[in-house]
């Protein structure tokens, strides 16, 4: 037995020695070092280094809930009667920065997604028209349930260059203190641009920006809707065109009926970028900015085959692409170009922000004013009413619409005539305590059009001066209808409001805002479409309120 134990112990000892010798001959594999996420303090709180790089990254976001009410209770017209709406919004931000020999290299991304309901000012027609929002089409939900998706920011900044999708460099106040964000003034949070900024000593900076024109085009006024049947036997002519044909009346007979008419393409094309310049000053007391923009406004030439006339062409006349050669002769005689036309709209804006810590820490006051010709999305006169429409309602079922076109194609001269507009806004923010704050703001704006163009249009379409059964429906034969029409009237608008916001903890806002809006004609009265003939009004107003809960992180 002792012999067996000795043999076993000896064998085990031998195996241990052999195994140890073999292990000593194998290569030793080192453990992979662990890269811990490091805090980056160079750009403020929340940044960390992307492991293995020298790039600092910050990820943040927002969750928002809103409930709104607007005093639009008219159901006398289609679309009226909606009072309430809801919004649920999600925002995601990614901010990446790297220090280089040329300064900071930055890339910033922001995605907004929302579900919104309600037909009046909650589910946004403006965002639907520009392609941000997608509307439900069910019988009971048409236009009232809307999903919203917007690449709000996606830009690169490097050595003074900003390239990508960002806020317009024309903007200054941009509804900074508001919940609803519809005071009159330029507020284009998202556009595509290429800009260069030069900073100077003493807080000065200057920017030149080339910006996407499609986000600043408001449609030209076109009387194409009423142009069918202008010429006997040509009813329904607009059904053949998809380019918003606008009629140019070249000749009429003694009865006032058109005897020669051609149509031009009045849809603006993207022909050149908008050019924006701004000069800004930042100091401990606040900031100030002067900005300007220029944009092109264009129409196409005569639409091939669209000219009609009962005039007899001269013997041997050659038929033109527009049709009867007599039409081409009339165009030439009146100096109307058969080709495309371009005019240039422009806008200027000045604003100042004053920090008021002597009232309370965080208090501030904004003052801003803008004026433009053919640039209504720059002055922001259509900020509350609507964007990307030639005319729009203050609320569904309202008495009359406000006209907002950048320009009119005069149907007698064939020329583009620009509209004019201006806006002014003042906004004050006050902290009652570190947890409670309020904003009070007021804005005013006007828009006006060429009187000659309005009179000319009244002679070519039923939109102005109609309703008396007279032919032609013009101000010459229907003065009452002309005077009471809201089309292309000079109008004003007031948008004012106040808010109260409670922030019980950092980055949480619970607030409510009330708003009053008034739109009116500068002189005279217009037909009240919500009640019909013989009722007239000189202005309309509406109230709305929104309640918001918002958490940023």
LINKA-V174392 format. One line per field, one symbol per residue. ss: DSSP state (2 for helix, 1 for strand, 0 for the rest). phi: phi as a letter, one per 20 degrees, with the letter a starting at -180 (. if undefined). burial: 1 if it has 24 or more other ideal C-beta (glycine too) atoms within 12 Angstrom, else 0. A space follows every 10 residues. Layout:
# LINKA-V174392
ss=???
phi=???
burial=???
This chain:
# LINKA-V174392
ss=0222222222 2222222222 2222200000 0000000010 0000000110 0000111111 1111111111 0000000000 0001111111 1111111111 0011111111 1111111000 0000222222 0011100000 0000111111 1111111100 1111110000 0000000000 0000000000 1111111110 2221111111 1022220000 1002220000 0000002222 0000111111 1100000111 1111100000 0001111111 1110011111 1111111110 0100000110 0000000001 0010222222 2220000000 1111111111 1111100000 0001111111 1110022220 0000000000 1110000000 1110001110 0000011101 1111111111 1000011111 1111111100 2222222200 0000000000 0000000022 2222000000 1111111111 1100000111 1111111111 1000011000 0000011011 1111111111 110
phi=.fffffffff ffffffffff fffffefeee fffeeefdfd dfcofnebff gncdeeccdb abcccccccc eddedfcgne ofdcbcbccc ccdccdccec fdofeccccb cdcbdccoed mdfefffffe nedcdfdfge cgmdcbeccb ffbacdcbln eccpdbffff fcfllfedef mcffqfbdfc bebcccdded fnnebccdcd cfffecedgf fceffeefnf dgndfmfffe cddlfdfded bcefenefdb bcddfdefde dbffdccbcc ccbgfqbbbd cbbcbeccce effgmeecad feffgnfefe gepgffffff gffemeffef ccdcebbcbc bbddfcffea gnfbcdcbbb cbcmbffefm fefefrdmcf bbefbfnefb eeecffacef fdemeecfec bbbbbcbcdc efbgecbccc bbbbbccbcf ffffffffed befdneodmd cffcffdbff fffefeflef ccbdcbabcc cdcfcgmcdc bccdbccccb efbmccfeff cnfdfcbdab bbdbbcdccc cdb
burial=0000000000 0000000000 0000000000 0000000001 0000001110 0000111100 1111111111 1101000001 0111111111 1111111100 0001111111 1111111111 1111111101 0110100000 0011111111 1111111101 1111111111 1111111111 1111111111 1111101000 0000101111 1111111111 1111111111 1001001100 1011111111 1100001111 1111111100 0011111111 1000011111 1111111111 1110011111 1000000001 0111111111 1000010100 1111111111 1111000000 0111111111 1111111111 1111111111 1111111111 1111111111 1111111111 1111111111 1000001111 1111111111 0011111111 1111110000 0111100100 1111111111 1111111111 1010000011 1111111111 1000011111 0000011111 1111111111 000
